[in-house]
Amino acid sequence: MKKFLILGLIVVFIPLLGIPLAWKTTLLILTGLYIIFSSITYKKKSQKNSREEELDKVFVENEEILNKE
């Protein structure tokens, strides 16, 4: 999550820096693309982890009946 904070700060401060307009535009586009790519991969990883956790769960509704036999 630190990288999103740093990228946000970069996006805020790039227009304030005294660099040429073409560089500003390029840096903002690259930073935006990196944020999009990072958020997509983060979402895919979190969905994969939640699916694995659901598969690991074992539900036993009739445990008492099974133990009596």
Backbone hydrogen bonds, N-H to C=O, Kabsch-Sander energy under -0.5 kcal/mol:
donor,donor_aa,acceptor,acceptor_aa,energy
5,L,1,M,-1.4
6,I,2,K,-2.5
7,L,3,K,-2.6
8,G,4,F,-2.2
9,L,5,L,-2.2
10,I,6,I,-2.2
11,V,7,L,-2.4
12,V,8,G,-2.0
13,F,9,L,-2.5
14,I,10,I,-2.0
17,L,13,F,-0.9
17,L,14,I,-1.0
19,I,17,L,-1.2
24,K,20,P,-2.2
25,T,21,L,-2.6
26,T,22,A,-2.3
27,L,23,W,-3.1
28,L,24,K,-2.6
29,I,25,T,-2.4
30,L,26,T,-2.7
31,T,27,L,-2.5
32,G,28,L,-2.4
33,L,29,I,-2.5
34,Y,30,L,-2.2
35,I,31,T,-2.2
36,I,32,G,-2.3
37,F,33,L,-2.7
38,S,34,Y,-2.6
39,S,35,I,-2.3
40,I,36,I,-2.1
41,T,37,F,-2.3
42,Y,38,S,-2.3
43,K,39,S,-2.2
44,K,40,I,-2.3
45,K,41,T,-2.3
46,S,42,Y,-2.2
47,Q,43,K,-2.3
48,K,44,K,-2.2
49,N,45,K,-2.4
50,S,46,S,-1.9
51,R,47,Q,-1.9
52,E,48,K,-2.1
53,E,49,N,-1.9
54,E,50,S,-1.8
55,L,51,R,-1.9
56,D,52,E,-1.4
57,K,53,E,-0.8
60,V,58,V,-0.5
61,E,59,F,-0.5
66,L,62,N,-2.0
67,N,63,E,-2.1
68,K,64,E,-1.3
69,E,65,I,-0.8
